[in-house]
Amino acid sequence: MSRSTFIGLFLLLYFFSFQVQSQDNYTVKNYSDIDGLPQNSIKSIVPDESGYLWLATDGGLTRYDGHHFLIYDEFNTRDRSKRINSLKRHLKTGILYAETEWHEFVPIKKGSTIPQPLAFKTLFPNAEYPGDLMEELPLRYGNGSLFGVQLSASERCEITHDKVILYQQKNVKQILYPSDHPSLFFVSQKKLFHINTNTSADLIDEKGIAKVAITGDLTEEKNVSESTLKLFWNNATDQAFVYVNQSVYQLQYNGRVLTSKLLLKGFNFTEKNIITIYYHHPSKKFFLGSLTQGLYVIQLAVFNAKMAKEQFDKSIKYALIPYDSHTVLFANGSVLQTDGKEARLPLLTQYSNNFSIAIDKQAHIWAQKDFTVAKLSANGSKLLATYTFPDKASCLYMGTDGLLWIGTVGGIYTLDLTTPKATPQELMQLKNVSILKEQGDYLWIGTHKGLFRYHLKQKKFTAIPKMSDFHIRNILIRQDEVWICTYGDGFYLYKHQLLKKMPLDKSKYLNFSHCLVADQRGFFWVTTNKGLFQVAIKDLLAFHRGAKEEVYYNYFNQDYGFNINEFNGGCEPCGAALNDGNLVFPSLIGSVMFDPNLIQTELPDDPIYIDKILRDNVEIKLSNRLNINPDFERLNIMISTPYFGDRHNLQFEYKLKDENNWIPLEPNAAITFSTLSSGTHELLIRKAAGFGQSYTYKSFVIKVLPRFYETWWFKLLTSALILLLIILIFRQRTSRILKRNKMLEELVHSRTQELANNIHHLKDSQNQLEAQSNFQKRLLAAITHDIKSPLKYMMITGKQLYVNPEQNPSLKEVARAIYLSSRSMFYFTENLLNYSKLFVNDTQQDFKPLDLHHLVARKMDIFSEAGVHHNITFKNEIEKGTLVHTNGLILSVIIHNLLDNAVKFSVNGEVVFSSLKTASGIMLVMTDEGVGLPPEIVDWLNFSKGEEVSNGLGLKMIKELAPKIRVNIKAERLAKGTRFELQFPQMP
């Protein structure tokens, strides 16, 4: 008995106790005014030639691109009413029109409306009565008829209670046809039918009435009559459907019979108040318009998801392997056929941990659990052998030449199935082995911490450097290709010594790629935690060799028939391709089985359209190009494309032509510019178009008008003015230079002569001045020196007279006067002598630390007698030990002159010396209560330059000497008296 016959008999015996719980074969989404519809009454649904769906509602004409609603109001249509009664297709031109309640017809072309609504007579200039309308559009009208139907561009009919009137050009034919159910008339393939039961219909044409059989799924319905049948048809879509017992069947005439196909079951049209239907074949989607509940979108299942009717945790499936051409065996003991029948092998469940399974050439089943690997009979009913390992078994792989590879958490073993009573042999020790695959002389080893390759003949073990620390989930060998799936870092291809990571999808779901299985059409199907991907193998190979920069992945989620988006991985095998072409994958809830040859993948290859342009939130009329002033703040360009697949597959990008990088754009998002330079810009928009293709492109020209200063005439005028100005300036400058040169030549000649004379006189004057200065200095020094001694003597004598008044009291006042005068003359001459020494020596004086308190006290003592005479009080508030780094002689002269000036111009007051510590150093402050310095003298003292305004020798000496000791002096006139500030530098 062959293996397939054995398995078939086994399933037949065991199937009676296991039934498959089939999940709903569709998903439903309901859209209402909350989701973007203008109103919840959908009266007609028709696609245009671009692929968009148009909805007729009482709130306005609405376009649906598969993911977003766009409402066309009076601004877009220019009609008198936004209430749309119906959508009609002109059968001669194919143009789609939206008919308003005022019977205005808004044309629809290339995904948008043409804002030129046509009136009744404008569209039908030859119409004399309503019947003529049938030549163009299938409209309802009165005149005793129930309704009229347009069969083709040249044929129409009128249907009454008892007859059908056929019009074919100028030929008219009446056919008696009494009917109590006029709603059961419909058109298919330009032929008029009346459905009678679920098995027959009448064909009515110029030849009369002919019976037509109905074949297919509808004939299986029970207890069907004209009263239970409900017909939905639309001449604009050429689709007809029968609704009976909550099931929807599509009717199509093939020239001989009406075929029927069950598309939808278990959806209550009556409860949802459905009045119009459109079925989109590529996406397997129903679009149902409700009179009260908006739009229902029903996605029919593309994939078959199965879950056994048993405890939930037992339905979780992992490893699986083909059992025969139409059957797959799961490691948890489930057996599933492509027809949906399922059985279970209880013994396999007992010896399997659900993560790895293998079948040898004798059809024996191999399973692993904990430290044991078990061998079962082909039908799984008998345990044949068990093998125990020191570590837990982690994976099984049936290699070539009858060799079973066993991976454990501690190493790799082999079991030669061709040798009787063979025992497992340790190949190597290696931690956490997760997958084993042979490729010629190599064994590829995946672990939780990297990828390795072992040469079977040379016994050479090699680590793949770029895959270190990667968790390897699966390995697929295809001739010279090694495909590696990782957990968290996508999947890779190793070919011709080149390891390259494959690109990810835009949401990066492929980072967690569980399994790759190839179908018979050249596609990989990749399972992840977030759904299933389909990708062309040739595109991946082209990317690997550098011939493509991007790869298109088509994404499917649970809307297409899965129980859940999350597929299972980390098992071996992780997916199966049966000989009949079906693919099977384990998921977190049950399994997914499908035939890839029957899946019509809907690709996003339709054109890109620009829907709307907003300038600062104000809509701009669409045209082939945009001319815009540069003063906008925000320019929004809305784009779309008709696509009824998953929005994950829409991958938009845009850029300006002269830019390098493409910018990703989410579907139905706006391209936004806040500024654009003046000039012509070409906006490029592209969209991934599908397998093997590159992109669908859309270009749009934006011309930003120049500002007035950027216009050619302004630039030309400005250039001319600048050129003229340059010429004028050049000529004027040249003339001035020539005149100045001539004047300079004359002046130079005159000045040269004068300068020569002046130099001669200056030399003479300089010699004379130097002689005079030297003479004056010596003379002043001699005078002061000569008079110093007599004055000193007179001072001493006067003091003696003053001190001893008892000898001669009458002489006391005379002596005191002599003493004060001589004292004053002495210090005056001493001060003058010190001043003259500075010029006689004519050298840089030495700077030394000097006690300010002591110096000021000594000077106050000199002027103490004069202070008593003027009733002046001297105060020395300088803290003892206050040092400054200066020249004592010069500072002595300055303080002497300050005190002398204060005593001269003060009576009955105070002279106060104090000091302050500043950021720059020590500041010496002197204030008096005299008459105060005049403002002009204060200004003269405070500024380094200016004409001399003081006749006093003392102030001149002060101003001249202060810079020599690096002292900044500042004078300030007070309300009474004067304040002097001497700022000394920091001590070195």
C-alpha angles and dihedrals in degrees: 000000000000121000094246092049091049093050092046092054090046093053091046090056096047104034095082091074096048127058128179118242102221114210123223108292094221144037124224131214123183122205123194138162087291089064097049106284113133092222138355101244110094108186102169138014120195133158122227127221090269094058101255120132118233122205125201110215137161088243097056146294110304132196122205121197095184096273109031139042121225117192120211111207132177090291090063100036104031090214128137096243137035092208107107117201101185148338116243132183120216100234094204099048099020091230116149118227133191111217116211127205088262089057092249114148118220112199118228118205136159095359096309143071126260105229092224108096114197122225122225096260093041093057094040108031093165096049112120098166135013093264090070089064089074089072088071115017135016098244130161117243142162129237095119096304127113093219145321130239129202108218098182140335090287103027133069139156141206119218121205133169094275110018149029119227114205121202119195111172101298095343118100125190130180120207121189108233117155111198133175091190108053089164088073093069115105142160126237125171089355091302127119117232138178115203115220106175138342090279106042145033138179123248111210119195141131089293092060130246123339131180114239123192122230114220133183135041097342091068089066092067115105130220096013123163138160090268094055095045119091119192127209118185139152126197091202091061098029089227128135127186135183118213116199132151092357091303128116122214125185116223122208130173114223097183096271110038140009109251120207129201128187108233105160134025134182100022115127109223093178094055092047093043093232114187105163136035136196123177119202106206100194094056097030090233131147119211109200122187117211125202090221111010106053124232126346117200113195118191111202115217114268093182131046113235118193131194124176119240097247141084112331098236091053090058093065106108132193126157117037138170136190110269095186137330093296103023137074127199120212123208090238089065099262119138116199129187126203090245089062098257114138136190137172137231104211095189092056089053089055095054101036132082089199096245106091138023136168138183122207129211091272089057092249114153119232122199138169135217127168108315095345136087113198132201116210133185119264093264092044093238099113134050109226103176145343131209125199125210133193091240134039114279113245107176144005128209128180106217133187125286093033095294119146114205117208122193121197135179087261107037152322127286136183131211118197105216092188092066118075115238091006118168129213115273122208112237099180144330114255130152126244101356109193106172139014127194134168124225112177108292092353133085113205113211124196122194139170088262107041150319125282139183126211124196105220096204101036092039088225119155118203132181119216101233099207091053098054114136091010118134103232111211103174143356125206120192118205109173103285093356124096114191115195126195118200134191107246101356106068126241132303142203122219111195134147091002090303121119112195132172115233118233119265130234117258093262092045093234088140090069084087099047110169105179144359120208123175121219129207094264098061100265133126118220110208123195122208141165089267105044144292129310131201118202135170111248092213089058091054091048090050090051091050093055092043098252094119131040098196136031126209117229120190111214129211125187133184092284085079095061110289121133088222138356094239115092122193124247139162091082136103120259093022095183140007137220110203123211091248089061098258119135124211129196132177119236135186088263112037123307140295121231125178144150108240090202090066096048113099102203112212108219125200093239099128119115124273117246133196108229105180143355121208125192110195088338092308115117117239123208111259121242138152091278137013126237110191138171115243096238096085121123099201132012116193122191114191117203135182144169129203107253127148098185125091112309088227086077093059108094113175126181132174142185142157111266095246092052125090107213127067116224118218116237127195117231113275091009121131127248103230131199123182094184139007129185117243116271138059118317125186112212113207121200123182138180131194104256103196143267118355091359129103114213145318108237135206123185127194128183119224116189113194108201115232123252114247091263090053096054120110094239092052091049091047093048092046092049091050092049092048091049092049091047091050091051092048093046091047093050093045092046092048091051093048092048092052092050093045092048091054093046091046092052090053093043093047091052092049094043093046090057092043091046092053090053092046092050090055092049092043092054090053091046092047092054091048093047093049090051092047093046092051090047093050093048092051092044093050091047091049094048095049090045094049097048095042096077098048091046091050090050092049089050092052093047094048090049092054090053090047095046094049103044093151090076092058116358094184091064095054099092092042091051092048091053091048088050096051094045094047090045091052092046090048096054092039092055090042090053090046090049092051090050092050091049089063090062097036092053091039092187135120106273123231119258118219137163110277131191106233095196092055095046094048091046091053092050092047088054090056091055097037095102091047088049092055090050091053094038091244123154119213120210124189106196094164111124113246113255094031103149132195129184105235149112107284096204095054093042089049091055091048095050091043091055092045090054093043091052091047094050093047095055102034133081127175096000148098134267110202129189119195139158135221133196110230135175088261097048136270121350119203112206126194123183129181134183098225130120091290130233118287113256093246091056090047090053091046091052094046097051123062094219133046142090118300111259099171124084093190118106093211098062091044089053091049094051093044097047101041096075090051090068094037094250121149109215124199128182127201128187111226131199085262117016135342135291121213123193121195112190113202122196123247119284109262 
